[in-house]
Amino acid sequence: MAHESTTQATWYPEEKKLYMALELSKAKWLVRCSSGGQKAHQDVVLPNDEKGMAALALRAKEKLGLAEGAKVVSCYEAGRDGFWPHRFLENLGIENIVIDAASMKVSRQGRRAKNDRIDVKLLLNELVRFHRGDDDVWRVVRVPSEEEEDDRRPHRELERLKKERTQHRNRVRSLLAIQGVQIAGDLMKLLRDLDRLKIWNGQPLPENIKAEIKREHRRLELVEADIADIQRYQRSSVKRPASAKLEKVAKLQTLRGVGLDSSWLIVMELLGWRMFFNRREVGASVGLVGTPYDSGEMDREQGISKAGNRRVRERLIELSWLWLRYQPNSDLTKWFNKRYSESGKRSKRIGIVAVARRLLIQLWHFVEHDVTPKDAIIVKP
């Protein structure tokens, strides 16, 4: 026993720190603390309670035999609350990290016990290992600044509004279809002449359906107005760029086939605030890297990891098809055509993922290192 304690002390020299793991919920935060040994202290604090959190840290230091001025390090899993708890803890002088929940190691048993107490205990154990040098415990989330986080709002709201617009339009079409109304031409123009519409037998629309369609029409007009406001804001911002991020958006738009919507999303979600050191990091940031399965005699490719930014990944797939159309002479398009032009649809869908990965790397080189994609067409802004 004595030998084991000596060996452990040699491997992991004791640090005078308070390790703190948090399991967040809407009503309360479950906090488990340790000095790095077997003894732990568990407590509960209300969200955004500065005095409560400070008092909890003092109680934990006292019970664990740490000095009042001992350094405090903490962690929590990224989730519904976003990054404000991180800023809250940092404001209290606590060194905090945000963990990618998908990177946590869990039991592979068919059924495993799971509750907040078990989760926070595992989180604390992994935090101690991480601070003692085991970098492979989990993946740490890059926390944007408040300004960088706020810059994401316009295009994310625009994405939701466009989906809502489609829902309203489809609902109106469905209401008209069940009455046998043939829809041709502009839907908004048709809705403005709703009183003239006739159902399958030449009779006017029933009153209740007409009233429902009018309510849907009002909501649709409101959504259209909100979409126009955001797009107007984006155009005016890029026309007179007041920051390095907006300059990157404007620069991407000089590539033929890359529009305002795509360039804004790629910059604000990724290229405008993340620092990359090589092309592998760029591809991995949006989950466009392979995931091989090589064990024993089994060796197969499982496809891309999909472990990065979903919005950028989906947009890059769309943008890649546009790139093939609007940049026919580019080196990337020639590579795709040479390899997949005679292939079937399934192979082309696989190939377009490779195009998306290469395209993102080229866009990164373009905005960061001023390297234009080979043989790409540049248009005047």
TORKOL-4160 file (C-alpha; in steps of 0.2 Angstrom, whole numbers, padded with zeros to 4 digits, m for minus):
381
<pt num="1" X="0000" Y="0000" Z="0000"/>
<pt num="2" X="0014" Y="0012" Z="0004"/>
<pt num="3" X="0023" Y="0007" Z="m0012"/>
<pt num="4" X="0007" Y="0011" Z="m0022"/>
<pt num="5" X="0005" Y="0028" Z="m0013"/>
<pt num="6" X="0023" Y="0032" Z="m0017"/>
<pt num="7" X="0022" Y="0027" Z="m0035"/>
<pt num="8" X="0006" Y="0037" Z="m0038"/>
<pt num="9" X="0014" Y="0053" Z="m0030"/>
<pt num="10" X="0029" Y="0050" Z="m0042"/>
<pt num="11" X="0018" Y="0049" Z="m0057"/>
<pt num="12" X="0005" Y="0063" Z="m0052"/>
<pt num="13" X="0013" Y="0076" Z="m0040"/>
<pt num="14" X="0000" Y="0083" Z="m0030"/>
<pt num="15" X="m0006" Y="0101" Z="m0035"/>
<pt num="16" X="m0014" Y="0113" Z="m0023"/>
<pt num="17" X="m0029" Y="0115" Z="m0034"/>
<pt num="18" X="m0048" Y="0114" Z="m0032"/>
<pt num="19" X="m0055" Y="0104" Z="m0046"/>
<pt num="20" X="m0073" Y="0107" Z="m0049"/>
<pt num="21" X="m0085" Y="0098" Z="m0061"/>
<pt num="22" X="m0103" Y="0105" Z="m0064"/>
<pt num="23" X="m0118" Y="0096" Z="m0070"/>
<pt num="24" X="m0130" Y="0110" Z="m0076"/>
<pt num="25" X="m0149" Y="0110" Z="m0076"/>
<pt num="26" X="m0162" Y="0124" Z="m0077"/>
<pt num="27" X="m0166" Y="0124" Z="m0058"/>
<pt num="28" X="m0149" Y="0120" Z="m0051"/>
<pt num="29" X="m0131" Y="0116" Z="m0054"/>
<pt num="30" X="m0124" Y="0100" Z="m0046"/>
<pt num="31" X="m0106" Y="0103" Z="m0041"/>
<pt num="32" X="m0093" Y="0090" Z="m0036"/>
<pt num="33" X="m0076" Y="0096" Z="m0030"/>
<pt num="34" X="m0059" Y="0087" Z="m0026"/>
<pt num="35" X="m0041" Y="0091" Z="m0023"/>
<pt num="36" X="m0036" Y="0077" Z="m0034"/>
<pt num="37" X="m0037" Y="0063" Z="m0022"/>
<pt num="38" X="m0050" Y="0051" Z="m0017"/>
<pt num="39" X="m0059" Y="0063" Z="m0006"/>
<pt num="40" X="m0073" Y="0073" Z="m0014"/>
<pt num="41" X="m0086" Y="0086" Z="m0009"/>
<pt num="42" X="m0103" Y="0088" Z="m0018"/>
<pt num="43" X="m0115" Y="0102" Z="m0016"/>
<pt num="44" X="m0129" Y="0112" Z="m0026"/>
<pt num="45" X="m0129" Y="0130" Z="m0031"/>
<pt num="46" X="m0142" Y="0140" Z="m0040"/>
<pt num="47" X="m0138" Y="0146" Z="m0058"/>
<pt num="48" X="m0130" Y="0163" Z="m0059"/>
<pt num="49" X="m0127" Y="0164" Z="m0040"/>
<pt num="50" X="m0110" Y="0173" Z="m0038"/>
<pt num="51" X="m0111" Y="0173" Z="m0019"/>
<pt num="52" X="m0117" Y="0155" Z="m0018"/>
<pt num="53" X="m0103" Y="0149" Z="m0030"/>
<pt num="54" X="m0090" Y="0158" Z="m0021"/>
<pt num="55" X="m0096" Y="0151" Z="m0004"/>
<pt num="56" X="m0097" Y="0134" Z="m0011"/>
<pt num="57" X="m0079" Y="0135" Z="m0017"/>
<pt num="58" X="m0073" Y="0141" Z="0001"/>
<pt num="59" X="m0083" Y="0127" Z="0009"/>
<pt num="60" X="m0075" Y="0114" Z="m0003"/>
<pt num="61" X="m0057" Y="0121" Z="0000"/>
<pt num="62" X="m0060" Y="0120" Z="0019"/>
<pt num="63" X="m0066" Y="0102" Z="0019"/>
<pt num="64" X="m0053" Y="0096" Z="0007"/>
<pt num="65" X="m0039" Y="0104" Z="0017"/>
<pt num="66" X="m0034" Y="0117" Z="0003"/>
<pt num="67" X="m0028" Y="0135" Z="0007"/>
<pt num="68" X="m0041" Y="0149" Z="0004"/>
<pt num="69" X="m0031" Y="0156" Z="m0010"/>
<pt num="70" X="m0029" Y="0139" Z="m0019"/>
<pt num="71" X="m0032" Y="0140" Z="m0038"/>
<pt num="72" X="m0049" Y="0133" Z="m0044"/>
<pt num="73" X="m0052" Y="0125" Z="m0061"/>
<pt num="74" X="m0068" Y="0119" Z="m0067"/>
<pt num="75" X="m0077" Y="0111" Z="m0082"/>
<pt num="76" X="m0095" Y="0107" Z="m0089"/>
<pt num="77" X="m0102" Y="0099" Z="m0104"/>
<pt num="78" X="m0108" Y="0110" Z="m0118"/>
<pt num="79" X="m0127" Y="0110" Z="m0120"/>
<pt num="80" X="m0142" Y="0120" Z="m0119"/>
<pt num="81" X="m0135" Y="0134" Z="m0108"/>
<pt num="82" X="m0121" Y="0138" Z="m0121"/>
<pt num="83" X="m0106" Y="0148" Z="m0115"/>
<pt num="84" X="m0113" Y="0160" Z="m0102"/>
<pt num="85" X="m0109" Y="0149" Z="m0088"/>
<pt num="86" X="m0091" Y="0148" Z="m0094"/>
<pt num="87" X="m0090" Y="0167" Z="m0094"/>
<pt num="88" X="m0099" Y="0167" Z="m0077"/>
<pt num="89" X="m0086" Y="0156" Z="m0070"/>
<pt num="90" X="m0071" Y="0165" Z="m0078"/>
<pt num="91" X="m0078" Y="0181" Z="m0071"/>
<pt num="92" X="m0076" Y="0174" Z="m0053"/>
<pt num="93" X="m0058" Y="0170" Z="m0056"/>
<pt num="94" X="m0061" Y="0151" Z="m0060"/>
<pt num="95" X="m0051" Y="0143" Z="m0074"/>
<pt num="96" X="m0065" Y="0134" Z="m0084"/>
<pt num="97" X="m0066" Y="0123" Z="m0099"/>
<pt num="98" X="m0081" Y="0118" Z="m0109"/>
<pt num="99" X="m0081" Y="0100" Z="m0114"/>
<pt num="100" X="m0088" Y="0092" Z="m0130"/>
<pt num="101" X="m0101" Y="0079" Z="m0123"/>
<pt num="102" X="m0099" Y="0068" Z="m0138"/>
<pt num="103" X="m0080" Y="0065" Z="m0134"/>
<pt num="104" X="m0083" Y="0058" Z="m0117"/>
<pt num="105" X="m0078" Y="0040" Z="m0114"/>
<pt num="106" X="m0093" Y="0030" Z="m0108"/>
<pt num="107" X="m0096" Y="0012" Z="m0103"/>
<pt num="108" X="m0099" Y="0000" Z="m0118"/>
<pt num="109" X="m0111" Y="m0011" Z="m0108"/>
<pt num="110" X="m0128" Y="m0014" Z="m0116"/>
<pt num="111" X="m0136" Y="m0005" Z="m0101"/>
<pt num="112" X="m0127" Y="0007" Z="m0089"/>
<pt num="113" X="m0133" Y="0017" Z="m0075"/>
<pt num="114" X="m0135" Y="0036" Z="m0078"/>
<pt num="115" X="m0139" Y="0050" Z="m0068"/>
<pt num="116" X="m0133" Y="0068" Z="m0063"/>
<pt num="117" X="m0122" Y="0061" Z="m0048"/>
<pt num="118" X="m0114" Y="0048" Z="m0059"/>
<pt num="119" X="m0111" Y="0060" Z="m0073"/>
<pt num="120" X="m0103" Y="0073" Z="m0062"/>
<pt num="121" X="m0092" Y="0061" Z="m0054"/>
<pt num="122" X="m0085" Y="0055" Z="m0070"/>
<pt num="123" X="m0083" Y="0073" Z="m0076"/>
<pt num="124" X="m0073" Y="0077" Z="m0061"/>
<pt num="125" X="m0062" Y="0061" Z="m0063"/>
<pt num="126" X="m0058" Y="0066" Z="m0081"/>
<pt num="127" X="m0055" Y="0084" Z="m0076"/>
<pt num="128" X="m0041" Y="0079" Z="m0064"/>
<pt num="129" X="m0033" Y="0067" Z="m0077"/>
<pt num="130" X="m0034" Y="0081" Z="m0090"/>
<pt num="131" X="m0025" Y="0094" Z="m0079"/>
<pt num="132" X="m0012" Y="0081" Z="m0075"/>
<pt num="133" X="m0007" Y="0080" Z="m0093"/>
<pt num="134" X="m0019" Y="0067" Z="m0101"/>
<pt num="135" X="m0024" Y="0077" Z="m0116"/>
<pt num="136" X="m0034" Y="0062" Z="m0124"/>
<pt num="137" X="m0047" Y="0062" Z="m0111"/>
<pt num="138" X="m0059" Y="0072" Z="m0121"/>
<pt num="139" X="m0061" Y="0087" Z="m0133"/>
<pt num="140" X="m0062" Y="0104" Z="m0127"/>
<pt num="141" X="m0074" Y="0116" Z="m0136"/>
<pt num="142" X="m0067" Y="0133" Z="m0143"/>
<pt num="143" X="m0077" Y="0146" Z="m0134"/>
<pt num="144" X="m0080" Y="0162" Z="m0145"/>
<pt num="145" X="m0080" Y="0179" Z="m0138"/>
<pt num="146" X="m0097" Y="0187" Z="m0135"/>
<pt num="147" X="m0095" Y="0198" Z="m0151"/>
<pt num="148" X="m0091" Y="0182" Z="m0161"/>
<pt num="149" X="m0106" Y="0173" Z="m0154"/>
<pt num="150" X="m0117" Y="0187" Z="m0157"/>
<pt num="151" X="m0111" Y="0188" Z="m0175"/>
<pt num="152" X="m0119" Y="0171" Z="m0178"/>
<pt num="153" X="m0137" Y="0177" Z="m0175"/>
<pt num="154" X="m0142" Y="0184" Z="m0191"/>
<pt num="155" X="m0138" Y="0169" Z="m0203"/>
<pt num="156" X="m0145" Y="0157" Z="m0190"/>
<pt num="157" X="m0161" Y="0167" Z="m0188"/>
<pt num="158" X="m0162" Y="0168" Z="m0207"/>
<pt num="159" X="m0160" Y="0149" Z="m0208"/>
<pt num="160" X="m0175" Y="0147" Z="m0196"/>
<pt num="161" X="m0185" Y="0160" Z="m0205"/>
<pt num="162" X="m0183" Y="0152" Z="m0222"/>
<pt num="163" X="m0189" Y="0135" Z="m0215"/>
<pt num="164" X="m0204" Y="0144" Z="m0207"/>
<pt num="165" X="m0208" Y="0152" Z="m0224"/>
<pt num="166" X="m0208" Y="0135" Z="m0232"/>
<pt num="167" X="m0219" Y="0128" Z="m0219"/>
<pt num="168" X="m0232" Y="0142" Z="m0221"/>
<pt num="169" X="m0232" Y="0140" Z="m0240"/>
<pt num="170" X="m0234" Y="0121" Z="m0239"/>
<pt num="171" X="m0248" Y="0123" Z="m0227"/>
<pt num="172" X="m0257" Y="0135" Z="m0238"/>
<pt num="173" X="m0255" Y="0124" Z="m0253"/>
<pt num="174" X="m0261" Y="0109" Z="m0243"/>
<pt num="175" X="m0277" Y="0119" Z="m0238"/>
<pt num="176" X="m0280" Y="0123" Z="m0256"/>
<pt num="177" X="m0277" Y="0106" Z="m0262"/>
<pt num="178" X="m0290" Y="0097" Z="m0251"/>
<pt num="179" X="m0303" Y="0109" Z="m0260"/>
<pt num="180" X="m0297" Y="0104" Z="m0277"/>
<pt num="181" X="m0290" Y="0122" Z="m0281"/>
<pt num="182" X="m0276" Y="0122" Z="m0294"/>
<pt num="183" X="m0261" Y="0132" Z="m0290"/>
<pt num="184" X="m0252" Y="0141" Z="m0304"/>
<pt num="185" X="m0240" Y="0155" Z="m0304"/>
<pt num="186" X="m0236" Y="0166" Z="m0289"/>
<pt num="187" X="m0243" Y="0160" Z="m0273"/>
<pt num="188" X="m0243" Y="0177" Z="m0265"/>
<pt num="189" X="m0252" Y="0185" Z="m0279"/>
<pt num="190" X="m0265" Y="0171" Z="m0278"/>
<pt num="191" X="m0267" Y="0174" Z="m0259"/>
<pt num="192" X="m0271" Y="0192" Z="m0262"/>
<pt num="193" X="m0285" Y="0187" Z="m0274"/>
<pt num="194" X="m0292" Y="0174" Z="m0262"/>
<pt num="195" X="m0310" Y="0179" Z="m0264"/>
<pt num="196" X="m0310" Y="0175" Z="m0282"/>
<pt num="197" X="m0304" Y="0157" Z="m0280"/>
<pt num="198" X="m0316" Y="0143" Z="m0284"/>
<pt num="199" X="m0315" Y="0125" Z="m0277"/>
<pt num="200" X="m0317" Y="0109" Z="m0287"/>
<pt num="201" X="m0336" Y="0112" Z="m0291"/>
<pt num="202" X="m0335" Y="0131" Z="m0295"/>
<pt num="203" X="m0341" Y="0136" Z="m0278"/>
<pt num="204" X="m0331" Y="0149" Z="m0267"/>
<pt num="205" X="m0319" Y="0143" Z="m0253"/>
<pt num="206" X="m0328" Y="0138" Z="m0237"/>
<pt num="207" X="m0327" Y="0152" Z="m0224"/>
<pt num="208" X="m0317" Y="0143" Z="m0211"/>
<pt num="209" X="m0304" Y="0138" Z="m0223"/>
<pt num="210" X="m0303" Y="0155" Z="m0231"/>
<pt num="211" X="m0301" Y="0163" Z="m0213"/>
<pt num="212" X="m0287" Y="0150" Z="m0209"/>
<pt num="213" X="m0278" Y="0154" Z="m0226"/>
<pt num="214" X="m0279" Y="0172" Z="m0222"/>
<pt num="215" X="m0271" Y="0170" Z="m0205"/>
<pt num="216" X="m0257" Y="0159" Z="m0213"/>
<pt num="217" X="m0255" Y="0173" Z="m0226"/>
<pt num="218" X="m0252" Y="0186" Z="m0213"/>
<pt num="219" X="m0239" Y="0175" Z="m0204"/>
<pt num="220" X="m0231" Y="0172" Z="m0221"/>
<pt num="221" X="m0230" Y="0191" Z="m0225"/>
<pt num="222" X="m0222" Y="0194" Z="m0208"/>
<pt num="223" X="m0209" Y="0180" Z="m0211"/>
<pt num="224" X="m0205" Y="0187" Z="m0228"/>
<pt num="225" X="m0203" Y="0205" Z="m0221"/>
<pt num="226" X="m0191" Y="0198" Z="m0207"/>
<pt num="227" X="m0180" Y="0189" Z="m0221"/>
<pt num="228" X="m0179" Y="0205" Z="m0231"/>
<pt num="229" X="m0173" Y="0215" Z="m0216"/>
<pt num="230" X="m0159" Y="0202" Z="m0212"/>
<pt num="231" X="m0154" Y="0201" Z="m0230"/>
<pt num="232" X="m0154" Y="0220" Z="m0231"/>
<pt num="233" X="m0143" Y="0221" Z="m0216"/>
<pt num="234" X="m0130" Y="0209" Z="m0223"/>
<pt num="235" X="m0129" Y="0218" Z="m0240"/>
<pt num="236" X="m0126" Y="0234" Z="m0231"/>
<pt num="237" X="m0113" Y="0227" Z="m0219"/>
<pt num="238" X="m0103" Y="0219" Z="m0233"/>
<pt num="239" X="m0104" Y="0234" Z="m0244"/>
<pt num="240" X="m0095" Y="0245" Z="m0231"/>
<pt num="241" X="m0085" Y="0232" Z="m0221"/>
<pt num="242" X="m0081" Y="0238" Z="m0203"/>
<pt num="243" X="m0072" Y="0223" Z="m0197"/>
<pt num="244" X="m0059" Y="0209" Z="m0203"/>
<pt num="245" X="m0073" Y="0196" Z="m0203"/>
<pt num="246" X="m0084" Y="0207" Z="m0215"/>
<pt num="247" X="m0069" Y="0210" Z="m0226"/>
<pt num="248" X="m0067" Y="0191" Z="m0227"/>
<pt num="249" X="m0086" Y="0189" Z="m0232"/>
<pt num="250" X="m0083" Y="0202" Z="m0246"/>
<pt num="251" X="m0067" Y="0193" Z="m0252"/>
<pt num="252" X="m0076" Y="0176" Z="m0253"/>
<pt num="253" X="m0090" Y="0184" Z="m0264"/>
<pt num="254" X="m0077" Y="0188" Z="m0277"/>
<pt num="255" X="m0076" Y="0170" Z="m0281"/>
<pt num="256" X="m0089" Y="0166" Z="m0295"/>
<pt num="257" X="m0103" Y="0154" Z="m0288"/>
<pt num="258" X="m0100" Y="0160" Z="m0269"/>
<pt num="259" X="m0115" Y="0171" Z="m0264"/>
<pt num="260" X="m0118" Y="0182" Z="m0249"/>
<pt num="261" X="m0127" Y="0169" Z="m0239"/>
<pt num="262" X="m0114" Y="0156" Z="m0241"/>
<pt num="263" X="m0099" Y="0167" Z="m0238"/>
<pt num="264" X="m0107" Y="0175" Z="m0223"/>
<pt num="265" X="m0111" Y="0158" Z="m0215"/>
<pt num="266" X="m0094" Y="0151" Z="m0218"/>
<pt num="267" X="m0085" Y="0166" Z="m0211"/>
<pt num="268" X="m0096" Y="0169" Z="m0196"/>
<pt num="269" X="m0097" Y="0151" Z="m0191"/>
<pt num="270" X="m0079" Y="0146" Z="m0194"/>
<pt num="271" X="m0066" Y="0156" Z="m0204"/>
<pt num="272" X="m0069" Y="0173" Z="m0195"/>
<pt num="273" X="m0064" Y="0167" Z="m0178"/>
<pt num="274" X="m0055" Y="0150" Z="m0178"/>
<pt num="275" X="m0037" Y="0149" Z="m0180"/>
<pt num="276" X="m0030" Y="0134" Z="m0190"/>
<pt num="277" X="m0012" Y="0128" Z="m0192"/>
<pt num="278" X="m0015" Y="0115" Z="m0206"/>
<pt num="279" X="m0027" Y="0108" Z="m0219"/>
<pt num="280" X="m0031" Y="0093" Z="m0207"/>
<pt num="281" X="m0038" Y="0105" Z="m0194"/>
<pt num="282" X="m0048" Y="0114" Z="m0207"/>
<pt num="283" X="m0057" Y="0098" Z="m0213"/>
<pt num="284" X="m0059" Y="0091" Z="m0195"/>
<pt num="285" X="m0067" Y="0107" Z="m0189"/>
<pt num="286" X="m0083" Y="0103" Z="m0200"/>
<pt num="287" X="m0082" Y="0084" Z="m0199"/>
<pt num="288" X="m0076" Y="0081" Z="m0217"/>
<pt num="289" X="m0062" Y="0069" Z="m0212"/>
<pt num="290" X="m0063" Y="0050" Z="m0214"/>
<pt num="291" X="m0066" Y="0037" Z="m0200"/>
<pt num="292" X="m0057" Y="0021" Z="m0204"/>
<pt num="293" X="m0062" Y="0005" Z="m0195"/>
<pt num="294" X="m0046" Y="m0006" Z="m0195"/>
<pt num="295" X="m0046" Y="m0020" Z="m0182"/>
<pt num="296" X="m0039" Y="m0037" Z="m0185"/>
<pt num="297" X="m0044" Y="m0043" Z="m0202"/>
<pt num="298" X="m0057" Y="m0030" Z="m0204"/>
<pt num="299" X="m0052" Y="m0014" Z="m0213"/>
<pt num="300" X="m0066" Y="m0003" Z="m0220"/>
<pt num="301" X="m0070" Y="0016" Z="m0221"/>
<pt num="302" X="m0085" Y="0022" Z="m0211"/>
<pt num="303" X="m0087" Y="0038" Z="m0220"/>
<pt num="304" X="m0084" Y="0056" Z="m0214"/>
<pt num="305" X="m0084" Y="0059" Z="m0195"/>
<pt num="306" X="m0098" Y="0072" Z="m0195"/>
<pt num="307" X="m0090" Y="0078" Z="m0179"/>
<pt num="308" X="m0089" Y="0097" Z="m0183"/>
<pt num="309" X="m0099" Y="0112" Z="m0187"/>
<pt num="310" X="m0115" Y="0105" Z="m0195"/>
<pt num="311" X="m0121" Y="0121" Z="m0203"/>
<pt num="312" X="m0104" Y="0124" Z="m0213"/>
<pt num="313" X="m0103" Y="0106" Z="m0218"/>
<pt num="314" X="m0121" Y="0106" Z="m0225"/>
<pt num="315" X="m0118" Y="0122" Z="m0234"/>
<pt num="316" X="m0101" Y="0116" Z="m0241"/>
<pt num="317" X="m0110" Y="0101" Z="m0249"/>
<pt num="318" X="m0122" Y="0113" Z="m0258"/>
<pt num="319" X="m0108" Y="0125" Z="m0262"/>
<pt num="320" X="m0098" Y="0111" Z="m0270"/>
<pt num="321" X="m0112" Y="0108" Z="m0283"/>
<pt num="322" X="m0113" Y="0126" Z="m0287"/>
<pt num="323" X="m0094" Y="0127" Z="m0289"/>
<pt num="324" X="m0094" Y="0113" Z="m0302"/>
<pt num="325" X="m0107" Y="0123" Z="m0312"/>
<pt num="326" X="m0100" Y="0141" Z="m0310"/>
<pt num="327" X="m0081" Y="0136" Z="m0310"/>
<pt num="328" X="m0080" Y="0123" Z="m0324"/>
<pt num="329" X="m0061" Y="0127" Z="m0328"/>
<pt num="330" X="m0055" Y="0127" Z="m0310"/>
<pt num="331" X="m0043" Y="0113" Z="m0305"/>
<pt num="332" X="m0055" Y="0106" Z="m0292"/>
<pt num="333" X="m0069" Y="0104" Z="m0305"/>
<pt num="334" X="m0057" Y="0096" Z="m0317"/>
<pt num="335" X="m0051" Y="0084" Z="m0304"/>
<pt num="336" X="m0070" Y="0079" Z="m0300"/>
<pt num="337" X="m0074" Y="0077" Z="m0318"/>
<pt num="338" X="m0059" Y="0066" Z="m0322"/>
<pt num="339" X="m0063" Y="0055" Z="m0307"/>
<pt num="340" X="m0082" Y="0054" Z="m0307"/>
<pt num="341" X="m0089" Y="0060" Z="m0323"/>
<pt num="342" X="m0092" Y="0042" Z="m0329"/>
<pt num="343" X="m0098" Y="0036" Z="m0312"/>
<pt num="344" X="m0116" Y="0034" Z="m0306"/>
<pt num="345" X="m0126" Y="0045" Z="m0295"/>
<pt num="346" X="m0120" Y="0037" Z="m0279"/>
<pt num="347" X="m0102" Y="0038" Z="m0283"/>
<pt num="348" X="m0104" Y="0057" Z="m0287"/>
<pt num="349" X="m0113" Y="0060" Z="m0271"/>
<pt num="350" X="m0097" Y="0052" Z="m0262"/>
<pt num="351" X="m0086" Y="0062" Z="m0273"/>
<pt num="352" X="m0094" Y="0079" Z="m0269"/>
<pt num="353" X="m0090" Y="0076" Z="m0251"/>
<pt num="354" X="m0071" Y="0076" Z="m0256"/>
<pt num="355" X="m0074" Y="0092" Z="m0266"/>
<pt num="356" X="m0082" Y="0100" Z="m0251"/>
<pt num="357" X="m0067" Y="0096" Z="m0240"/>
<pt num="358" X="m0055" Y="0102" Z="m0253"/>
<pt num="359" X="m0065" Y="0118" Z="m0257"/>
<pt num="360" X="m0065" Y="0123" Z="m0238"/>
<pt num="361" X="m0047" Y="0121" Z="m0238"/>
<pt num="362" X="m0045" Y="0132" Z="m0253"/>
<pt num="363" X="m0057" Y="0145" Z="m0246"/>
<pt num="364" X="m0047" Y="0145" Z="m0230"/>
<pt num="365" X="m0031" Y="0148" Z="m0240"/>
<pt num="366" X="m0039" Y="0161" Z="m0250"/>
<pt num="367" X="m0045" Y="0172" Z="m0235"/>
<pt num="368" X="m0030" Y="0169" Z="m0224"/>
<pt num="369" X="m0016" Y="0168" Z="m0236"/>
<pt num="370" X="m0022" Y="0176" Z="m0251"/>
<pt num="371" X="m0020" Y="0160" Z="m0262"/>
<pt num="372" X="m0033" Y="0160" Z="m0276"/>
<pt num="373" X="m0040" Y="0143" Z="m0280"/>
<pt num="374" X="m0031" Y="0137" Z="m0296"/>
<pt num="375" X="m0039" Y="0142" Z="m0312"/>
<pt num="376" X="m0054" Y="0149" Z="m0302"/>
<pt num="377" X="m0064" Y="0164" Z="m0310"/>
<pt num="378" X="m0064" Y="0180" Z="m0300"/>
<pt num="379" X="m0078" Y="0192" Z="m0302"/>
<pt num="380" X="m0078" Y="0211" Z="m0297"/>
<pt num="381" X="m0088" Y="0215" Z="m0281"/>
